[in-house]
Amino acid sequence: KKGYFKAPYIGGKTGTSNDYHDMWFVGLTDTYTMGVWVGKDTPSSVEYLHSISPQLSIFKGTLQAAY
């Protein structure tokens, strides 16, 4: 729900790496396809961000700006 955007078609898949070093979201609408990565330059945990799902907020915000 955090990444929901009203579009004729929308879908996507989240993912994390081992020990929460990376968080991903790949999503698409009828018009756009986007991949979002959240992590650090040097591998360390971003587990503290897991509950707020920043990758979904970035996806949604970018779509809002694009549409």
PDBQT receptor file of N, H, CA, C and O in Angstrom, charges set to zero:
ATOM      1  N   LYS A   1       0.814  -1.199   0.000  1.00  0.00    +0.000 N 
ATOM      2  CA  LYS A   1       0.000   0.000   0.000  1.00  0.00    +0.000 C 
ATOM      3  C   LYS A   1       0.858   1.265   0.000  1.00  0.00    +0.000 C 
ATOM      4  O   LYS A   1       0.432   2.296  -0.520  1.00  0.00    +0.000 OA
ATOM      5  N   LYS A   2       2.037   1.200   0.565  1.00  0.00    +0.000 N 
ATOM      6  H   LYS A   2       2.383   0.362   0.987  1.00  0.00    +0.000 HD
ATOM      7  CA  LYS A   2       2.886   2.385   0.626  1.00  0.00    +0.000 C 
ATOM      8  C   LYS A   2       3.317   2.850  -0.753  1.00  0.00    +0.000 C 
ATOM      9  O   LYS A   2       3.578   4.036  -0.949  1.00  0.00    +0.000 OA
ATOM     10  N   GLY A   3       3.394   1.946  -1.701  1.00  0.00    +0.000 N 
ATOM     11  H   GLY A   3       3.182   0.982  -1.541  1.00  0.00    +0.000 HD
ATOM     12  CA  GLY A   3       3.814   2.302  -3.050  1.00  0.00    +0.000 C 
ATOM     13  C   GLY A   3       2.668   2.444  -4.021  1.00  0.00    +0.000 C 
ATOM     14  O   GLY A   3       2.892   2.640  -5.215  1.00  0.00    +0.000 OA
ATOM     15  N   TYR A   4       1.427   2.349  -3.528  1.00  0.00    +0.000 N 
ATOM     16  H   TYR A   4       1.246   2.190  -2.557  1.00  0.00    +0.000 HD
ATOM     17  CA  TYR A   4       0.274   2.382  -4.432  1.00  0.00    +0.000 C 
ATOM     18  C   TYR A   4       0.147   3.728  -5.129  1.00  0.00    +0.000 C 
ATOM     19  O   TYR A   4       0.338   4.785  -4.529  1.00  0.00    +0.000 OA
ATOM     20  N   PHE A   5      -0.173   3.657  -6.384  1.00  0.00    +0.000 N 
ATOM     21  H   PHE A   5      -0.328   2.798  -6.871  1.00  0.00    +0.000 HD
ATOM     22  CA  PHE A   5      -0.403   4.842  -7.196  1.00  0.00    +0.000 C 
ATOM     23  C   PHE A   5      -1.532   4.498  -8.146  1.00  0.00    +0.000 C 
ATOM     24  O   PHE A   5      -1.525   3.432  -8.762  1.00  0.00    +0.000 OA
ATOM     25  N   LYS A   6      -2.499   5.388  -8.270  1.00  0.00    +0.000 N 
ATOM     26  H   LYS A   6      -2.505   6.254  -7.770  1.00  0.00    +0.000 HD
ATOM     27  CA  LYS A   6      -3.634   5.116  -9.145  1.00  0.00    +0.000 C 
ATOM     28  C   LYS A   6      -3.196   5.229 -10.603  1.00  0.00    +0.000 C 
ATOM     29  O   LYS A   6      -2.871   6.310 -11.093  1.00  0.00    +0.000 OA
ATOM     30  N   ALA A   7      -3.198   4.102 -11.268  1.00  0.00    +0.000 N 
ATOM     31  H   ALA A   7      -3.462   3.223 -10.870  1.00  0.00    +0.000 HD
ATOM     32  CA  ALA A   7      -2.835   4.020 -12.683  1.00  0.00    +0.000 C 
ATOM     33  C   ALA A   7      -3.659   2.885 -13.283  1.00  0.00    +0.000 C 
ATOM     34  O   ALA A   7      -4.118   2.005 -12.555  1.00  0.00    +0.000 OA
ATOM     35  N   PRO A   8      -3.853   2.896 -14.610  1.00  0.00    +0.000 N 
ATOM     36  CA  PRO A   8      -4.619   1.807 -15.227  1.00  0.00    +0.000 C 
ATOM     37  C   PRO A   8      -4.047   0.421 -14.909  1.00  0.00    +0.000 C 
ATOM     38  O   PRO A   8      -4.796  -0.548 -14.787  1.00  0.00    +0.000 OA
ATOM     39  N   TYR A   9      -2.744   0.331 -14.779  1.00  0.00    +0.000 N 
ATOM     40  H   TYR A   9      -2.136   1.118 -14.878  1.00  0.00    +0.000 HD
ATOM     41  CA  TYR A   9      -2.090  -0.919 -14.399  1.00  0.00    +0.000 C 
ATOM     42  C   TYR A   9      -0.900  -0.572 -13.528  1.00  0.00    +0.000 C 
ATOM     43  O   TYR A   9      -0.144   0.348 -13.841  1.00  0.00    +0.000 OA
ATOM     44  N   ILE A  10      -0.729  -1.304 -12.437  1.00  0.00    +0.000 N 
ATOM     45  H   ILE A  10      -1.343  -2.051 -12.183  1.00  0.00    +0.000 HD
ATOM     46  CA  ILE A  10       0.442  -1.109 -11.579  1.00  0.00    +0.000 C 
ATOM     47  C   ILE A  10       0.815  -2.443 -10.952  1.00  0.00    +0.000 C 
ATOM     48  O   ILE A  10      -0.057  -3.221 -10.563  1.00  0.00    +0.000 OA
ATOM     49  N   GLY A  11       2.101  -2.701 -10.856  1.00  0.00    +0.000 N 
ATOM     50  H   GLY A  11       2.809  -2.070 -11.172  1.00  0.00    +0.000 HD
ATOM     51  CA  GLY A  11       2.588  -3.925 -10.228  1.00  0.00    +0.000 C 
ATOM     52  C   GLY A  11       4.018  -3.731  -9.787  1.00  0.00    +0.000 C 
ATOM     53  O   GLY A  11       4.683  -2.785 -10.210  1.00  0.00    +0.000 OA
ATOM     54  N   GLY A  12       4.495  -4.621  -8.938  1.00  0.00    +0.000 N 
ATOM     55  H   GLY A  12       3.955  -5.389  -8.595  1.00  0.00    +0.000 HD
ATOM     56  CA  GLY A  12       5.869  -4.499  -8.494  1.00  0.00    +0.000 C 
ATOM     57  C   GLY A  12       6.270  -5.591  -7.533  1.00  0.00    +0.000 C 
ATOM     58  O   GLY A  12       5.445  -6.399  -7.107  1.00  0.00    +0.000 OA
ATOM     59  N   LYS A  13       7.558  -5.608  -7.193  1.00  0.00    +0.000 N 
ATOM     60  H   LYS A  13       8.228  -4.952  -7.540  1.00  0.00    +0.000 HD
ATOM     61  CA  LYS A  13       8.120  -6.608  -6.302  1.00  0.00    +0.000 C 
ATOM     62  C   LYS A  13       9.199  -5.978  -5.455  1.00  0.00    +0.000 C 
ATOM     63  O   LYS A  13      10.090  -5.304  -5.974  1.00  0.00    +0.000 OA
ATOM     64  N   THR A  14       9.125  -6.196  -4.132  1.00  0.00    +0.000 N 
ATOM     65  H   THR A  14       8.401  -6.743  -3.711  1.00  0.00    +0.000 HD
ATOM     66  CA  THR A  14      10.154  -5.721  -3.214  1.00  0.00    +0.000 C 
ATOM     67  C   THR A  14      11.203  -6.804  -3.022  1.00  0.00    +0.000 C 
ATOM     68  O   THR A  14      10.994  -7.963  -3.378  1.00  0.00    +0.000 OA
ATOM     69  N   GLY A  15      12.332  -6.407  -2.455  1.00  0.00    +0.000 N 
ATOM     70  H   GLY A  15      12.502  -5.465  -2.166  1.00  0.00    +0.000 HD
ATOM     71  CA  GLY A  15      13.378  -7.368  -2.142  1.00  0.00    +0.000 C 
ATOM     72  C   GLY A  15      14.380  -6.771  -1.179  1.00  0.00    +0.000 C 
ATOM     73  O   GLY A  15      14.537  -5.552  -1.101  1.00  0.00    +0.000 OA
ATOM     74  N   THR A  16      15.057  -7.638  -0.446  1.00  0.00    +0.000 N 
ATOM     75  H   THR A  16      14.929  -8.628  -0.509  1.00  0.00    +0.000 HD
ATOM     76  CA  THR A  16      16.144  -7.226   0.440  1.00  0.00    +0.000 C 
ATOM     77  C   THR A  16      17.301  -8.196   0.250  1.00  0.00    +0.000 C 
ATOM     78  O   THR A  16      17.112  -9.335  -0.178  1.00  0.00    +0.000 OA
ATOM     79  N   SER A  17      18.490  -7.731   0.572  1.00  0.00    +0.000 N 
ATOM     80  H   SER A  17      18.643  -6.806   0.920  1.00  0.00    +0.000 HD
ATOM     81  CA  SER A  17      19.656  -8.608   0.517  1.00  0.00    +0.000 C 
ATOM     82  C   SER A  17      19.926  -9.158   1.913  1.00  0.00    +0.000 C 
ATOM     83  O   SER A  17      19.273  -8.771   2.882  1.00  0.00    +0.000 OA
ATOM     84  N   ASN A  18      20.888 -10.058   2.003  1.00  0.00    +0.000 N 
ATOM     85  H   ASN A  18      21.419 -10.372   1.216  1.00  0.00    +0.000 HD
ATOM     86  CA  ASN A  18      21.256 -10.615   3.307  1.00  0.00    +0.000 C 
ATOM     87  C   ASN A  18      21.634  -9.503   4.268  1.00  0.00    +0.000 C 
ATOM     88  O   ASN A  18      22.307  -8.545   3.888  1.00  0.00    +0.000 OA
ATOM     89  N   ASP A  19      21.205  -9.630   5.497  1.00  0.00    +0.000 N 
ATOM     90  H   ASP A  19      20.659 -10.408   5.806  1.00  0.00    +0.000 HD
ATOM     91  CA  ASP A  19      21.521  -8.681   6.570  1.00  0.00    +0.000 C 
ATOM     92  C   ASP A  19      21.051  -7.261   6.275  1.00  0.00    +0.000 C 
ATOM     93  O   ASP A  19      21.585  -6.301   6.831  1.00  0.00    +0.000 OA
ATOM     94  N   TYR A  20      20.065  -7.125   5.413  1.00  0.00    +0.000 N 
ATOM     95  H   TYR A  20      19.631  -7.905   4.962  1.00  0.00    +0.000 HD
ATOM     96  CA  TYR A  20      19.466  -5.819   5.103  1.00  0.00    +0.000 C 
ATOM     97  C   TYR A  20      20.490  -4.798   4.607  1.00  0.00    +0.000 C 
ATOM     98  O   TYR A  20      20.397  -3.620   4.951  1.00  0.00    +0.000 OA
ATOM     99  N   HIS A  21      21.455  -5.226   3.815  1.00  0.00    +0.000 N 
ATOM    100  H   HIS A  21      21.532  -6.183   3.536  1.00  0.00    +0.000 HD
ATOM    101  CA  HIS A  21      22.425  -4.282   3.248  1.00  0.00    +0.000 C 
ATOM    102  C   HIS A  21      21.824  -3.490   2.092  1.00  0.00    +0.000 C 
ATOM    103  O   HIS A  21      22.305  -2.402   1.774  1.00  0.00    +0.000 OA
ATOM    104  N   ASP A  22      20.800  -4.012   1.472  1.00  0.00    +0.000 N 
ATOM    105  H   ASP A  22      20.410  -4.896   1.730  1.00  0.00    +0.000 HD
ATOM    106  CA  ASP A  22      20.144  -3.357   0.342  1.00  0.00    +0.000 C 
ATOM    107  C   ASP A  22      18.639  -3.596   0.430  1.00  0.00    +0.000 C 
ATOM    108  O   ASP A  22      18.190  -4.630   0.925  1.00  0.00    +0.000 OA
ATOM    109  N   MET A  23      17.873  -2.628  -0.055  1.00  0.00    +0.000 N 
ATOM    110  H   MET A  23      18.238  -1.788  -0.457  1.00  0.00    +0.000 HD
ATOM    111  CA  MET A  23      16.435  -2.791  -0.230  1.00  0.00    +0.000 C 
ATOM    112  C   MET A  23      16.105  -2.383  -1.656  1.00  0.00    +0.000 C 
ATOM    113  O   MET A  23      16.624  -1.388  -2.160  1.00  0.00    +0.000 OA
ATOM    114  N   TRP A  24      15.246  -3.149  -2.298  1.00  0.00    +0.000 N 
ATOM    115  H   TRP A  24      14.824  -3.958  -1.888  1.00  0.00    +0.000 HD
ATOM    116  CA  TRP A  24      14.915  -2.935  -3.704  1.00  0.00    +0.000 C 
ATOM    117  C   TRP A  24      13.418  -2.852  -3.897  1.00  0.00    +0.000 C 
ATOM    118  O   TRP A  24      12.641  -3.393  -3.111  1.00  0.00    +0.000 OA
ATOM    119  N   PHE A  25      13.030  -2.173  -4.945  1.00  0.00    +0.000 N 
ATOM    120  H   PHE A  25      13.661  -1.733  -5.584  1.00  0.00    +0.000 HD
ATOM    121  CA  PHE A  25      11.667  -2.273  -5.449  1.00  0.00    +0.000 C 
ATOM    122  C   PHE A  25      11.734  -2.079  -6.954  1.00  0.00    +0.000 C 
ATOM    123  O   PHE A  25      12.328  -1.115  -7.438  1.00  0.00    +0.000 OA
ATOM    124  N   VAL A  26      11.131  -2.989  -7.686  1.00  0.00    +0.000 N 
ATOM    125  H   VAL A  26      10.649  -3.772  -7.294  1.00  0.00    +0.000 HD
ATOM    126  CA  VAL A  26      11.001  -2.856  -9.135  1.00  0.00    +0.000 C 
ATOM    127  C   VAL A  26       9.515  -2.817  -9.415  1.00  0.00    +0.000 C 
ATOM    128  O   VAL A  26       8.781  -3.746  -9.075  1.00  0.00    +0.000 OA
ATOM    129  N   GLY A  27       9.073  -1.729 -10.040  1.00  0.00    +0.000 N 
ATOM    130  H   GLY A  27       9.669  -0.975 -10.316  1.00  0.00    +0.000 HD
ATOM    131  CA  GLY A  27       7.650  -1.564 -10.295  1.00  0.00    +0.000 C 
ATOM    132  C   GLY A  27       7.384  -1.065 -11.701  1.00  0.00    +0.000 C 
ATOM    133  O   GLY A  27       8.278  -0.569 -12.388  1.00  0.00    +0.000 OA
ATOM    134  N   LEU A  28       6.128  -1.208 -12.114  1.00  0.00    +0.000 N 
ATOM    135  H   LEU A  28       5.402  -1.611 -11.557  1.00  0.00    +0.000 HD
ATOM    136  CA  LEU A  28       5.749  -0.747 -13.436  1.00  0.00    +0.000 C 
ATOM    137  C   LEU A  28       4.295  -0.312 -13.449  1.00  0.00    +0.000 C 
ATOM    138  O   LEU A  28       3.475  -0.756 -12.645  1.00  0.00    +0.000 OA
ATOM    139  N   THR A  29       4.011   0.568 -14.388  1.00  0.00    +0.000 N 
ATOM    140  H   THR A  29       4.677   0.928 -15.041  1.00  0.00    +0.000 HD
ATOM    141  CA  THR A  29       2.646   0.967 -14.696  1.00  0.00    +0.000 C 
ATOM    142  C   THR A  29       2.452   0.710 -16.184  1.00  0.00    +0.000 C 
ATOM    143  O   THR A  29       3.304   0.110 -16.841  1.00  0.00    +0.000 OA
ATOM    144  N   ASP A  30       1.333   1.167 -16.699  1.00  0.00    +0.000 N 
ATOM    145  H   ASP A  30       0.642   1.654 -16.166  1.00  0.00    +0.000 HD
ATOM    146  CA  ASP A  30       1.105   1.024 -18.136  1.00  0.00    +0.000 C 
ATOM    147  C   ASP A  30       2.067   1.883 -18.954  1.00  0.00    +0.000 C 
ATOM    148  O   ASP A  30       2.230   1.658 -20.153  1.00  0.00    +0.000 OA
ATOM    149  N   THR A  31       2.707   2.869 -18.314  1.00  0.00    +0.000 N 
ATOM    150  H   THR A  31       2.575   3.052 -17.340  1.00  0.00    +0.000 HD
ATOM    151  CA  THR A  31       3.573   3.814 -19.014  1.00  0.00    +0.000 C 
ATOM    152  C   THR A  31       5.045   3.708 -18.617  1.00  0.00    +0.000 C 
ATOM    153  O   THR A  31       5.923   3.883 -19.462  1.00  0.00    +0.000 OA
ATOM    154  N   TYR A  32       5.325   3.427 -17.348  1.00  0.00    +0.000 N 
ATOM    155  H   TYR A  32       4.612   3.285 -16.662  1.00  0.00    +0.000 HD
ATOM    156  CA  TYR A  32       6.688   3.489 -16.821  1.00  0.00    +0.000 C 
ATOM    157  C   TYR A  32       7.112   2.175 -16.176  1.00  0.00    +0.000 C 
ATOM    158  O   TYR A  32       6.289   1.410 -15.673  1.00  0.00    +0.000 OA
ATOM    159  N   THR A  33       8.425   1.935 -16.207  1.00  0.00    +0.000 N 
ATOM    160  H   THR A  33       9.094   2.556 -16.617  1.00  0.00    +0.000 HD
ATOM    161  CA  THR A  33       9.059   0.851 -15.463  1.00  0.00    +0.000 C 
ATOM    162  C   THR A  33      10.203   1.466 -14.674  1.00  0.00    +0.000 C 
ATOM    163  O   THR A  33      10.969   2.267 -15.209  1.00  0.00    +0.000 OA
ATOM    164  N   MET A  34      10.323   1.092 -13.398  1.00  0.00    +0.000 N 
ATOM    165  H   MET A  34       9.700   0.441 -12.964  1.00  0.00    +0.000 HD
ATOM    166  CA  MET A  34      11.312   1.742 -12.549  1.00  0.00    +0.000 C 
ATOM    167  C   MET A  34      11.893   0.750 -11.547  1.00  0.00    +0.000 C 
ATOM    168  O   MET A  34      11.183  -0.103 -11.015  1.00  0.00    +0.000 OA
ATOM    169  N   GLY A  35      13.187   0.875 -11.299  1.00  0.00    +0.000 N 
ATOM    170  H   GLY A  35      13.764   1.568 -11.731  1.00  0.00    +0.000 HD
ATOM    171  CA  GLY A  35      13.854   0.135 -10.238  1.00  0.00    +0.000 C 
ATOM    172  C   GLY A  35      14.391   1.117  -9.216  1.00  0.00    +0.000 C 
ATOM    173  O   GLY A  35      14.986   2.131  -9.580  1.00  0.00    +0.000 OA
ATOM    174  N   VAL A  36      14.186   0.826  -7.939  1.00  0.00    +0.000 N 
ATOM    175  H   VAL A  36      13.702   0.003  -7.643  1.00  0.00    +0.000 HD
ATOM    176  CA  VAL A  36      14.654   1.695  -6.856  1.00  0.00    +0.000 C 
ATOM    177  C   VAL A  36      15.540   0.870  -5.933  1.00  0.00    +0.000 C 
ATOM    178  O   VAL A  36      15.158  -0.223  -5.515  1.00  0.00    +0.000 OA
ATOM    179  N   TRP A  37      16.708   1.386  -5.618  1.00  0.00    +0.000 N 
ATOM    180  H   TRP A  37      17.018   2.274  -5.958  1.00  0.00    +0.000 HD
ATOM    181  CA  TRP A  37      17.637   0.753  -4.697  1.00  0.00    +0.000 C 
ATOM    182  C   TRP A  37      17.875   1.684  -3.530  1.00  0.00    +0.000 C 
ATOM    183  O   TRP A  37      18.079   2.883  -3.722  1.00  0.00    +0.000 OA
ATOM    184  N   VAL A  38      17.851   1.142  -2.310  1.00  0.00    +0.000 N 
ATOM    185  H   VAL A  38      17.686   0.169  -2.154  1.00  0.00    +0.000 HD
ATOM    186  CA  VAL A  38      18.201   1.895  -1.102  1.00  0.00    +0.000 C 
ATOM    187  C   VAL A  38      19.295   1.109  -0.397  1.00  0.00    +0.000 C 
ATOM    188  O   VAL A  38      19.127  -0.075  -0.104  1.00  0.00    +0.000 OA
ATOM    189  N   GLY A  39      20.404   1.765  -0.127  1.00  0.00    +0.000 N 
ATOM    190  H   GLY A  39      20.539   2.727  -0.364  1.00  0.00    +0.000 HD
ATOM    191  CA  GLY A  39      21.522   1.116   0.551  1.00  0.00    +0.000 C 
ATOM    192  C   GLY A  39      22.613   2.138   0.819  1.00  0.00    +0.000 C 
ATOM    193  O   GLY A  39      22.398   3.342   0.679  1.00  0.00    +0.000 OA
ATOM    194  N   LYS A  40      23.766   1.657   1.200  1.00  0.00    +0.000 N 
ATOM    195  H   LYS A  40      23.940   0.678   1.314  1.00  0.00    +0.000 HD
ATOM    196  CA  LYS A  40      24.914   2.517   1.498  1.00  0.00    +0.000 C 
ATOM    197  C   LYS A  40      26.060   2.172   0.556  1.00  0.00    +0.000 C 
ATOM    198  O   LYS A  40      26.130   1.063   0.026  1.00  0.00    +0.000 OA
ATOM    199  N   ASP A  41      26.957   3.134   0.354  1.00  0.00    +0.000 N 
ATOM    200  H   ASP A  41      26.900   4.035   0.784  1.00  0.00    +0.000 HD
ATOM    201  CA  ASP A  41      28.117   2.905  -0.509  1.00  0.00    +0.000 C 
ATOM    202  C   ASP A  41      28.982   1.759   0.003  1.00  0.00    +0.000 C 
ATOM    203  O   ASP A  41      29.476   0.950  -0.783  1.00  0.00    +0.000 OA
ATOM    204  N   THR A  42      29.162   1.692   1.309  1.00  0.00    +0.000 N 
ATOM    205  H   THR A  42      28.761   2.349   1.947  1.00  0.00    +0.000 HD
ATOM    206  CA  THR A  42      29.896   0.587   1.917  1.00  0.00    +0.000 C 
ATOM    207  C   THR A  42      28.882  -0.314   2.610  1.00  0.00    +0.000 C 
ATOM    208  O   THR A  42      28.038   0.179   3.359  1.00  0.00    +0.000 OA
ATOM    209  N   PRO A  43      28.946  -1.615   2.379  1.00  0.00    +0.000 N 
ATOM    210  CA  PRO A  43      27.927  -2.517   2.910  1.00  0.00    +0.000 C 
ATOM    211  C   PRO A  43      27.773  -2.438   4.428  1.00  0.00    +0.000 C 
ATOM    212  O   PRO A  43      28.702  -2.738   5.177  1.00  0.00    +0.000 OA
ATOM    213  N   SER A  44      26.608  -2.036   4.855  1.00  0.00    +0.000 N 
ATOM    214  H   SER A  44      25.853  -1.791   4.246  1.00  0.00    +0.000 HD
ATOM    215  CA  SER A  44      26.221  -2.077   6.264  1.00  0.00    +0.000 C 
ATOM    216  C   SER A  44      24.700  -2.072   6.313  1.00  0.00    +0.000 C 
ATOM    217  O   SER A  44      24.038  -1.686   5.351  1.00  0.00    +0.000 OA
ATOM    218  N   SER A  45      24.169  -2.495   7.414  1.00  0.00    +0.000 N 
ATOM    219  H   SER A  45      24.707  -2.809   8.196  1.00  0.00    +0.000 HD
ATOM    220  CA  SER A  45      22.733  -2.715   7.529  1.00  0.00    +0.000 C 
ATOM    221  C   SER A  45      21.926  -1.421   7.433  1.00  0.00    +0.000 C 
ATOM    222  O   SER A  45      22.299  -0.387   7.988  1.00  0.00    +0.000 OA
ATOM    223  N   VAL A  46      20.821  -1.513   6.717  1.00  0.00    +0.000 N 
ATOM    224  H   VAL A  46      20.518  -2.353   6.266  1.00  0.00    +0.000 HD
ATOM    225  CA  VAL A  46      19.821  -0.439   6.693  1.00  0.00    +0.000 C 
ATOM    226  C   VAL A  46      18.495  -0.982   7.239  1.00  0.00    +0.000 C 
ATOM    227  O   VAL A  46      17.417  -0.506   6.881  1.00  0.00    +0.000 OA
ATOM    228  N   GLU A  47      18.600  -1.994   8.117  1.00  0.00    +0.000 N 
ATOM    229  H   GLU A  47      19.475  -2.380   8.408  1.00  0.00    +0.000 HD
ATOM    230  CA  GLU A  47      17.407  -2.623   8.685  1.00  0.00    +0.000 C 
ATOM    231  C   GLU A  47      16.526  -1.610   9.408  1.00  0.00    +0.000 C 
ATOM    232  O   GLU A  47      15.304  -1.760   9.433  1.00  0.00    +0.000 OA
ATOM    233  N   TYR A  48      17.132  -0.580   9.996  1.00  0.00    +0.000 N 
ATOM    234  H   TYR A  48      18.124  -0.458   9.976  1.00  0.00    +0.000 HD
ATOM    235  CA  TYR A  48      16.364   0.444  10.705  1.00  0.00    +0.000 C 
ATOM    236  C   TYR A  48      15.391   1.170   9.778  1.00  0.00    +0.000 C 
ATOM    237  O   TYR A  48      14.457   1.811  10.261  1.00  0.00    +0.000 OA
ATOM    238  N   LEU A  49      15.582   1.089   8.473  1.00  0.00    +0.000 N 
ATOM    239  H   LEU A  49      16.341   0.569   8.080  1.00  0.00    +0.000 HD
ATOM    240  CA  LEU A  49      14.676   1.704   7.501  1.00  0.00    +0.000 C 
ATOM    241  C   LEU A  49      13.576   0.754   7.035  1.00  0.00    +0.000 C 
ATOM    242  O   LEU A  49      12.636   1.177   6.362  1.00  0.00    +0.000 OA
ATOM    243  N   HIS A  50      13.688  -0.523   7.389  1.00  0.00    +0.000 N 
ATOM    244  H   HIS A  50      14.451  -0.866   7.936  1.00  0.00    +0.000 HD
ATOM    245  CA  HIS A  50      12.779  -1.546   6.862  1.00  0.00    +0.000 C 
ATOM    246  C   HIS A  50      11.307  -1.207   7.103  1.00  0.00    +0.000 C 
ATOM    247  O   HIS A  50      10.488  -1.374   6.200  1.00  0.00    +0.000 OA
ATOM    248  N   SER A  51      10.961  -0.741   8.285  1.00  0.00    +0.000 N 
ATOM    249  H   SER A  51      11.627  -0.605   9.019  1.00  0.00    +0.000 HD
ATOM    250  CA  SER A  51       9.548  -0.495   8.612  1.00  0.00    +0.000 C 
ATOM    251  C   SER A  51       8.950   0.674   7.836  1.00  0.00    +0.000 C 
ATOM    252  O   SER A  51       7.732   0.734   7.668  1.00  0.00    +0.000 OA
ATOM    253  N   ILE A  52       9.772   1.601   7.363  1.00  0.00    +0.000 N 
ATOM    254  H   ILE A  52      10.762   1.552   7.499  1.00  0.00    +0.000 HD
ATOM    255  CA  ILE A  52       9.218   2.741   6.617  1.00  0.00    +0.000 C 
ATOM    256  C   ILE A  52       9.279   2.542   5.100  1.00  0.00    +0.000 C 
ATOM    257  O   ILE A  52       8.725   3.344   4.349  1.00  0.00    +0.000 OA
ATOM    258  N   SER A  53       9.940   1.494   4.653  1.00  0.00    +0.000 N 
ATOM    259  H   SER A  53      10.390   0.842   5.263  1.00  0.00    +0.000 HD
ATOM    260  CA  SER A  53       9.994   1.132   3.224  1.00  0.00    +0.000 C 
ATOM    261  C   SER A  53      10.292   2.322   2.311  1.00  0.00    +0.000 C 
ATOM    262  O   SER A  53       9.456   2.684   1.483  1.00  0.00    +0.000 OA
ATOM    263  N   PRO A  54      11.463   2.932   2.449  1.00  0.00    +0.000 N 
ATOM    264  CA  PRO A  54      11.759   4.114   1.638  1.00  0.00    +0.000 C 
ATOM    265  C   PRO A  54      11.734   3.846   0.137  1.00  0.00    +0.000 C 
ATOM    266  O   PRO A  54      11.433   4.751  -0.642  1.00  0.00    +0.000 OA
ATOM    267  N   GLN A  55      12.043   2.625  -0.280  1.00  0.00    +0.000 N 
ATOM    268  H   GLN A  55      12.288   1.890   0.353  1.00  0.00    +0.000 HD
ATOM    269  CA  GLN A  55      12.029   2.322  -1.707  1.00  0.00    +0.000 C 
ATOM    270  C   GLN A  55      10.627   2.478  -2.289  1.00  0.00    +0.000 C 
ATOM    271  O   GLN A  55      10.484   2.848  -3.454  1.00  0.00    +0.000 OA
ATOM    272  N   LEU A  56       9.595   2.204  -1.502  1.00  0.00    +0.000 N 
ATOM    273  H   LEU A  56       9.711   1.904  -0.555  1.00  0.00    +0.000 HD
ATOM    274  CA  LEU A  56       8.220   2.364  -1.979  1.00  0.00    +0.000 C 
ATOM    275  C   LEU A  56       7.826   3.835  -2.041  1.00  0.00    +0.000 C 
ATOM    276  O   LEU A  56       7.140   4.258  -2.972  1.00  0.00    +0.000 OA
ATOM    277  N   SER A  57       8.255   4.609  -1.056  1.00  0.00    +0.000 N 
ATOM    278  H   SER A  57       8.811   4.264  -0.300  1.00  0.00    +0.000 HD
ATOM    279  CA  SER A  57       7.970   6.047  -1.068  1.00  0.00    +0.000 C 
ATOM    280  C   SER A  57       8.645   6.732  -2.251  1.00  0.00    +0.000 C 
ATOM    281  O   SER A  57       8.067   7.630  -2.864  1.00  0.00    +0.000 OA
ATOM    282  N   ILE A  58       9.862   6.312  -2.570  1.00  0.00    +0.000 N 
ATOM    283  H   ILE A  58      10.332   5.583  -2.072  1.00  0.00    +0.000 HD
ATOM    284  CA  ILE A  58      10.579   6.875  -3.720  1.00  0.00    +0.000 C 
ATOM    285  C   ILE A  58       9.850   6.529  -5.014  1.00  0.00    +0.000 C 
ATOM    286  O   ILE A  58       9.675   7.389  -5.878  1.00  0.00    +0.000 OA
ATOM    287  N   PHE A  59       9.430   5.287  -5.149  1.00  0.00    +0.000 N 
ATOM    288  H   PHE A  59       9.572   4.589  -4.447  1.00  0.00    +0.000 HD
ATOM    289  CA  PHE A  59       8.671   4.851  -6.327  1.00  0.00    +0.000 C 
ATOM    290  C   PHE A  59       7.407   5.692  -6.487  1.00  0.00    +0.000 C 
ATOM    291  O   PHE A  59       7.153   6.237  -7.561  1.00  0.00    +0.000 OA
ATOM    292  N   LYS A  60       6.627   5.795  -5.436  1.00  0.00    +0.000 N 
ATOM    293  H   LYS A  60       6.833   5.352  -4.563  1.00  0.00    +0.000 HD
ATOM    294  CA  LYS A  60       5.367   6.538  -5.494  1.00  0.00    +0.000 C 
ATOM    295  C   LYS A  60       5.611   8.018  -5.797  1.00  0.00    +0.000 C 
ATOM    296  O   LYS A  60       4.928   8.593  -6.645  1.00  0.00    +0.000 OA
ATOM    297  N   GLY A  61       6.567   8.634  -5.121  1.00  0.00    +0.000 N 
ATOM    298  H   GLY A  61       7.121   8.167  -4.432  1.00  0.00    +0.000 HD
ATOM    299  CA  GLY A  61       6.853  10.050  -5.342  1.00  0.00    +0.000 C 
ATOM    300  C   GLY A  61       7.319  10.344  -6.757  1.00  0.00    +0.000 C 
ATOM    301  O   GLY A  61       6.948  11.362  -7.341  1.00  0.00    +0.000 OA
ATOM    302  N   THR A  62       8.128   9.455  -7.307  1.00  0.00    +0.000 N 
ATOM    303  H   THR A  62       8.429   8.627  -6.833  1.00  0.00    +0.000 HD
ATOM    304  CA  THR A  62       8.607   9.634  -8.674  1.00  0.00    +0.000 C 
ATOM    305  C   THR A  62       7.463   9.505  -9.670  1.00  0.00    +0.000 C 
ATOM    306  O   THR A  62       7.391  10.269 -10.633  1.00  0.00    +0.000 OA
ATOM    307  N   LEU A  63       6.565   8.545  -9.447  1.00  0.00    +0.000 N 
ATOM    308  H   LEU A  63       6.623   7.924  -8.665  1.00  0.00    +0.000 HD
ATOM    309  CA  LEU A  63       5.403   8.405 -10.331  1.00  0.00    +0.000 C 
ATOM    310  C   LEU A  63       4.500   9.628 -10.259  1.00  0.00    +0.000 C 
ATOM    311  O   LEU A  63       4.003  10.102 -11.281  1.00  0.00    +0.000 OA
ATOM    312  N   GLN A  64       4.290  10.138  -9.052  1.00  0.00    +0.000 N 
ATOM    313  H   GLN A  64       4.694   9.754  -8.222  1.00  0.00    +0.000 HD
ATOM    314  CA  GLN A  64       3.452  11.333  -8.906  1.00  0.00    +0.000 C 
ATOM    315  C   GLN A  64       4.036  12.498  -9.690  1.00  0.00    +0.000 C 
ATOM    316  O   GLN A  64       3.297  13.259 -10.315  1.00  0.00    +0.000 OA
ATOM    317  N   ALA A  65       5.345  12.644  -9.663  1.00  0.00    +0.000 N 
ATOM    318  H   ALA A  65       5.946  12.026  -9.156  1.00  0.00    +0.000 HD
ATOM    319  CA  ALA A  65       5.993  13.723 -10.415  1.00  0.00    +0.000 C 
ATOM    320  C   ALA A  65       5.916  13.477 -11.924  1.00  0.00    +0.000 C 
ATOM    321  O   ALA A  65       5.770  14.421 -12.701  1.00  0.00    +0.000 OA
ATOM    322  N   ALA A  66       6.015  12.213 -12.336  1.00  0.00    +0.000 N 
ATOM    323  H   ALA A  66       6.133  11.447 -11.705  1.00  0.00    +0.000 HD
ATOM    324  CA  ALA A  66       6.019  11.883 -13.762  1.00  0.00    +0.000 C 
ATOM    325  C   ALA A  66       4.638  11.990 -14.402  1.00  0.00    +0.000 C 
ATOM    326  O   ALA A  66       4.516  12.390 -15.559  1.00  0.00    +0.000 OA
ATOM    327  N   TYR A  67       3.610  11.637 -13.653  1.00  0.00    +0.000 N 
ATOM    328  H   TYR A  67       3.709  11.312 -12.713  1.00  0.00    +0.000 HD
ATOM    329  CA  TYR A  67       2.260  11.708 -14.198  1.00  0.00    +0.000 C 
ATOM    330  C   TYR A  67       1.744  13.117 -14.062  1.00  0.00    +0.000 C 
ATOM    331  O   TYR A  67       0.615  13.402 -14.462  1.00  0.00    +0.000 OA
TER     332      TYR A  67
